[in-house]
């Protein structure tokens, strides 16, 4: 993992847990370490976002429902087994990869983005949270040489384009999860047209009402075996 210096503060960074209780609401069986890591995200992202804008300034107060919990929506499709390798394509400031890495400490995550300053934030947050199961790389998808069990992503491009890129990054020599290796992405809005080319194999899961907040009424998780 790249080493990154934290932005200057007036004192030691204190965990801010405002909003973190929503994670406990839907994931009540977390360890105390996981709860603490989720609580720390609020302060870390607020601090970094003031320096490098990876979340809309208007939306930073909604970090936990709109970004952290939304990322964990991938667990509605699949619980990754220990030893699984996951590539977060277009991670931005670390979503969905960092929340998933907290939820699945025995799963290895590579977080990739083509924008260096966003990778800087993701790297710093992962380091501050002590996520030894996370690596970060500043690069484009085309330059990734390794293959992974799953690619995850959060609305970075059209589904057809994402599936085309992801298909070259999925390994086929090992299957260890309840679903075959493939792509799992978070999407919003009307997906009928996007899913049409994959209609015979795609799985689409609504996040609402499992996540009962209004924000999730249009949010979905899409899985495509590749």
C-alpha positions, 0 to 999 in steps of 0.5 A: 500500500502506498504511504500517504501523509495525512492533512494537517490538523490542529490536533490528533484526529478524533473518531466521529461516529455521527451517522455510524449507527446506521451501519450497526442497524443493518450489520449488528454482528460486527466486531468491536474493531469493525465498529470502530473502523466504521466510526472512524470513517466519518472524521477521516473522510471529512478531513480529507474531503476538505483537502481533496474533493472526492465526495460532493461537499453537499453530500459529505454529511450523508457519508454513512447512508449514501456512501458507506451503507450503499457500498455495503449493499453488495453484501445483499448479493454475496457474502465473500468467503475468506481468501476471495480476491476483489478488484474495486474498479474506479474506486474514487475515494474508496467506495465500495472497496473500503467499507467492504474491506472492513466488513470482510477482513479476510478478503483481499481488495485492490482499489484502482482509479485513474485519478491520482488524487482520489487514490491518495485519499483512498490510500490514506483512509485505508492506512488510517483504518489499519486495513492490511487487506487493501492495496491501492493503485493509480492506473487505468483498468487496461494496465492491470495485469492480475486477475480477480475473483470479482470486480466491484464498482459503483456506477462508474460507467454503463453496464455493457462497458463495465462488463467488457472491461471486467471480463478481462480481469476475472479469473476462471481457475478458481471458484470459491464463493456461492456465486460464480466469479464475475461483476457486482456493481451498484447502480441507480435508476431505471436499468431495464435497457442496461441489463437487457444484453445480460437479461438471461444471466444478470441478477438484479437486487433492489436495496429498498426496502432491505435498506429502508431509507428513501435514498435506496428506493432507486438503488440496485445491486447488479451481478453478472457472471463473467 
